[in-house]
Amino acid sequence: MRSRSFKSVLLLLISLVVLQCSAAELWARTRIENICSVYGMKEIKLTGMGLIVGLDGTGDGGKNLPTIRSLAAALRHLNNPVVDLKDLSAANNVALVMIEATIPASGIRKGQKLDCFVSSMLGAKSLRGGRLLIAPVSTTEIGNEILAGLSSGPVILEDETSLATGKIINGLVMERNFELSFIDRKTRSITLLVDKQHTGFHTASEVARVINSEFSFEAGNQQLAIAQGPGRVFIRIPKQYTESPVEFVAAVMEVGIDRPHQQARVVVNPKSQTVIVTGEVEISPVVISHKNLTVGVGNAEVGLPGGFVPITGQQGQQSTQRLQQLVEALNQLRVPTEDVISIIRELHRSGKLHAEYDEH
């Protein structure tokens, strides 16, 4: 009886260990859609120019000839032509603005609406309370002379510190269909683009490998995916998905990849005193002297006098170290964040920081 109970407990423990390992493996995997996008699926920018009217004396029409001319053209279109532009010299309730909108990567159909944004071009003090007269927008994708949509509506200020910009909710009505093609009809294929943070030969080859493994049956043990560079993977669409390529793309994007390569990167924001460090960031052996602190990293402390803090790897190894170790050591010494940022900045300037450095 005791033997049976012991075996049951042992089997339970083994099951728990297996479950924990499986959970860890699943957690370490990420879907391809999180690190890749499909070539051809891109946002499209729309731009135009228009007039904001109804301002409470905060426009730019009274002193800017381009605004006056645009207002005269609008009045002419409304069968109310202006004989002399001087008649509009007091129209300071009008502002000339740039109109911008973005078609999502999924495309859009005629009749659908988008939010659009307006920005003063000639020095209007505020767009508060204004309304955009109906104005066309276009894009270089189809030609600037071709109408893509019409925009109009009341302006809402998003930021009280920036009164010369605003937003019009659902203010743009599309006049054309924009269906973005993501399939190469000649080769019956799609192309995946690896995002900037994960671009690398290892990631591209790993993406190709897991896709070939996942669709080996559909491909008849032939390669569907081929890595064509550090940021590009070519994929042939199997015959089984000829009539349903969207289903194939959806299946591809759901495939999991183990621990994709991530570019070593350091992001610093001195204003908010924020430092973000990926685990792959390394620094060469170096001696850092900052104010009353001296830190030796790697084998750089050899031969130094006392009073410094050595930073070494596991088991006393003195070689290229992780920046994360240095930051943790400085935090333990209660070094202020602004001093930590200064040290990282100088490491970057001296060439000892082996990572992409982004300070904003």
N, C-alpha and C positions, 0 to 999 in steps of 0.2 A: 504494500500500500504506500509506504514511504517512497519507494523507488518510483512508483507511478506519479506521485505528487511532485517529486524532484524533476522528473522528465517534463511534466506539464509546465512547471515554472521555468525550466531551461528553454523550452520551445517558445514560451511567452516572451522571455528576454531576447531571444534571437529574433523573433518577429518585430519587437520594438526597435532593435538595432537596424534591421532591414528597412523598416518604415522611416526611421530617422535619416538613413542614408539616401533613400529615395526622395524624401522631402528636400534634403540638402541639394540633390542633383537637380530637382525640378526648380528650386529657388535660384540655382546658378544659371539656369537656361533663360534665354530671352527670345522672343519671337522676332523673326526677320523684319516684320513691319516696324519694329521699334528702332531698327538701325539702317533700314533701307527704304528707298522710295522707287516708284516705277517711272522710268523715263517717259516723258510726254505728259505726265500729270504735273502741271505747273500752274501757279497763280498768274493771272493776266492783269496788268495795270491799265486802268482807264483814266483818262485825263480830259479836262475841258476848261473853258473859261465862262464865267457868268457874272450876273449882277445881283447883289443883295440889296433889297429895297426895304423901306420901313424903319430905317435906323433913326435914333433920336439925336440927330445932329452929330453922329460919331463916324460918318462915312468919309470918303475921300473925293467925292464928286465935285466939290466946289473949287478944288485947286488942281486937279489932275485932268489934263486934256484927254488921255486914253479912256478914262471913265466916262467923261462927257460924251465922247464919240460913240461909245458902246450904248449909252443911254439913248442917244439920238437915233441910233440904228434900231433899238428896241421899239421906240415910239413910232418910227417909220414902218416897222413890221406890223404895228397895231393900227395902221392907217391914221397916224397922228404925227405927220412929219414936222420937224423943227426947221424953221427958216434960218435962224441964226443961233450958233452954239452959245452965244453970250446969254441967251435966254435961260440956259441951264447952269449958269455960273453959281447959283445959290443952292444947287441940289446936293447939299451935304448929308442927305439921308440915304445916299447910294454909295456902294462900295464895289469895286471890281475884285473878283476873287478867282483863285485857282480851284478847280473841282477835281477830286481824286476818289477813286473807288477801286476795289479789287475783286475780280472774279475768282472764286475758289478753285482749287486744283481739280475738283470733281466736275467742273463745268457748270453751265447754267442754260436755261431755256428762255425763249422769248416770253415776255410777260412777267417773269419773276422779278423780284425787287432786291436791291442791295442798299446797305447804308453807304452814304457818301460823306466826304469831308471837304470843308471849304476853308481857304486861307486867304487873308487879305494880301493883295499884291502891291498896293500903292500907298500904304500908310494909314488905313482906317484905324481909328482909336479903339473901336469895339464893334462886334457883330451882334451884340445882344439885342434881342427882339426883332432881328431882321428876317427876311424871307427871300429865298433864292427864286428869281424868275426862271421859268423853264429854259433849260440850256442843254445843248447836246454834249455828249462825251464820245471819245473814240479811242482807238488803240493802234499801235504800229503793227500788231499781229494781222490785221486785215486792211490796214491803210488808214492814215489819219484823216483822209477825206470821206471815209465811209462812216455813217452813223451807227454807233453801237448801242446807245441808250439815251434816254432823256431824264434829266434830273431837275428837281424842284422841291420846295417845301420849307418849313420853318427851321431856323438854325437853333441848335442847342449848344450852349457852351459847356465843354467837358472839364475845363480847367479854369478856375477864376483868376489864375495868375497869367493866363494867356487869352486875352479877350479878342484877339484878332484871328482866332481859329475856332472852328465849330464843327458840329456833326449834324447831319440830317438823317434821321432814322427812316429806313425804307424810302429814301428820297430818290433813288435811281430805278427807273423801270427799263428793263432790257428790251431792245427792239430787234435783236438777232439771237440766234442760237449759238452757243459756244460749246461744242462737243469735242473734248480733247482726246485725240487718238493715242493710245498707249501700245498698240499692236503694230508691228511691222508686217504688212500684208505680204510682202515679197518673200520674206524668210519665215513667216509664220512664227514669230518669236516676240519676246519682250526683253527688256533690259532693266536690271536693277542697278540703282545708284546708291552706293554706301555713303552714309552721311559723314560730314567732316570730322566729327569726334571719333569715328571708328575706322576711317579710311586707312587701309594698309594691305599689303599683299597677303598677310596671314588671314585677315578677316575675309577678303574677297575669295580666297581659295577655300576657306572653311564654309562660307555660304554656298559655294558651288558644290562642295562635298556633301553637305547635309541635304541639299535639294536632290542631288543624284541618288542619294541613299533612300530618300523618302519616296521618290517616284521611279524606282528601279523597275517595278513591275510594269507600269504604264509605258516605260521607255524600252522595254524588252532588253534590259541590261545594257543599254547604250547610254552615253552621257547626254543629258539634256542641258545641263548647266556648264558653262565654261567661264572661268575668271579671265577677263580681258585686260585687267589692270588693277591697281590698288583700290579703285573706287567704282569698278564696273563689272557686272556679271551678266553674260548673255545666256538666255534660256529659250530653248525651242519648246513650242507648245505641242504636247502629245496629240495623236490623232483622236484619242478618246474625248478630247476637250475642244475639238474643232468648232462645234456648234455652241459651246459654252466657255469661251475664253475667260470671262469674268470669274466663273467658278474656279478655274485653274489658278488665276492670279490670287484669289482669296485663299486657296489651299496653300499656295507658295508662301504667302505672307504669314500664315499660321505656323509654319515650320519653326521648330526651336533650334537655337544655336548655343553651344556651351561657351560661356565666358568670352565674348567677342573682344578682340584687341581694342584698347582705348588709348588714344594719344595722350602721352604725358603732358599735363597741363597745370598751370598755376594761375588762378584768377584772384586779383587783388582789387579791393575797393577801399581806398584810404578814407573816403568820406564816411562810410558806414563802418569802417574798421573790420572788414570781412576778408578772410583768407580762405580760399578753397584749393585744396591740394589733392590730386589723384594719387593713388598708391604707387604708381609707376615712376614718379618723379625722383630723379637721382641727382646728387651733387658730388663733385670731385673733392678729394682731400683738400682742406683749406683751413686757414686760421682766421677767425673772425674776432676783431677787436672793436667793440662798440660801447662807448661811454666807459663805465667801470667794469665791463664784462669782457672776458676773453674766452672764446670757444674754439676748441680744436676738433675738426671733423676728419674721420678716417685716420690715416697715419701722419697727418700734418702736425700732431702735437709732439712728435719725437724731437727731443732736444730743447723743448721750451722750458722756461722757468716755471715755478709754481704759480697758482692763482688762476688756472684755466680749467674749463670743464671739458673733459674728453667725450666725444660722441663716437661710439664704435658699433660694429654690427654684432650679430649673435656670436657667442663664444669668443669674444674679444677680437673678432676679425677686424682688421683695419684696412678697408678698401673703399670703393665707391659706396656711399650710404644713401639712404632715402631721406628726402627733405622732410618727410613726416616725422622722422626721429628727431631732427633738429628742432622742429616746431614744438614737438611734445616736450623736449628738454627745456626749451625757452619758456614754455608755459609753466613747467614745474618750478622754474626759477622766478616766476612771476614777472617776467619781462613784459612791459606794456605792449599792447597790440601795435601801436604806431612804430615802436622800435623793431618789432618782429617784421613789419612791412618794410622798414628801411633796410634791414639786413637782407631780406629776400630780394629786394630791388637791386642792391649792390652785388649780390651773387649773380643775378642775371646779367648785369653790366660787365662783370669780370669774366663771364663765360663759364663759370663753375656750375651754373644751374642748367641741367640737361632736360629742358622741357619748353613747351610753348608758353610764353609769358604774356598775360593779358591784364593790364592795369587800366581801370576806367573810373 
